Amino acid sequence: MIGTVQNKNFEPPRLKLRKNPWAALFPCPVVLVTCVDSSGKPNIITLGWVGTVCSDPPTVGVSIRPHRYSCKLIEDSGEFVVNIPTERILKESDYCGVYSGRDVDKFSETGLTPEFASKVKPPLIRECPVNMECIVRNKITLGSHNLFLGEIVCVHVDKRILDDKEVIDFTKVSAFVYNQGEYWNLKKKIGTHGFSAR
């Protein structure tokens, strides 16, 4: 029986293309972060570099370029609110990421409604069904971005998106994500945590 000759220099064709390092993670949640200046005037910034980083205490991380107006506001105040937008305010969400609060009043320009928070100075956005009040616990200078770690000290949830157990019914929230320059919506539930072990 003749064995198969192995060529040590042979490399099978690659199905994946090697690329230089870049932020290839997707999808990224789209959020509207509110903050205030020293006089209490609010601003909104749209962010995609956002995520849960700790469960106890509940903490989110938001990354902002240092030259952005909101970066200094959050540094100075030590507070911000993460507001989760829906498709209904997609245009307003995009606007808040394109224009600077140095030049425009984004609440006035977009028609979004500020509401008082309970534990921080930055306002909630009424049109967003979920709002998380955050206090900055740490700031990390990374390179192109500064990472703010905000402990969530209060959460507001619109009653209309809750089920009878007061849990968020995601079918009632038309949230959307950011995919490398494009906005995408979410379609349907396709599994639950731990299903592979059951």
Stockholm file with secondary structure:
# STOCKHOLM 1.0

chainA/1-198         MIGTVQNKNFEPPRLKLRKNPWAALFPCPVVLVTCVDSSGKPNIITLGWVGTVCSDPPTVGVSIRPHRYSCKLIEDSGEFVVNIPTERILKESDYCGVYSGRDVDKFSETGLTPEFASKVKPPLIRECPVNMECIVRNKITLGSHNLFLGEIVCVHVDKRILDDKEVIDFTKVSAFVYNQGEYWNLKKKIGTHGFSAR
#=GR chainA/1-198 SS CCCCCCCTTCCCCCSSCCCCCCCCCCCEECEEEEEECTTCCEEEEEESSEEEEEETTEEEEEEECTTSHHHHHHHHHCEEEEEECCGGGHHHHHHHHHSCTTTCCHHHHHCCCEECCSSSSSCEETTSSEEEEEEEEEEEECSSCEEEEEEEEEEEECGGGBCTTSCBCGGGCCCEEEETTEEEECCCCCCCTTGGGC
#=GC SS_cons         CCCCCCCTTCCCCCSSCCCCCCCCCCCEECEEEEEECTTCCEEEEEESSEEEEEETTEEEEEEECTTSHHHHHHHHHCEEEEEECCGGGHHHHHHHHHSCTTTCCHHHHHCCCEECCSSSSSCEETTSSEEEEEEEEEEEECSSCEEEEEEEEEEEECGGGBCTTSCBCGGGCCCEEEETTEEEECCCCCCCTTGGGC
//
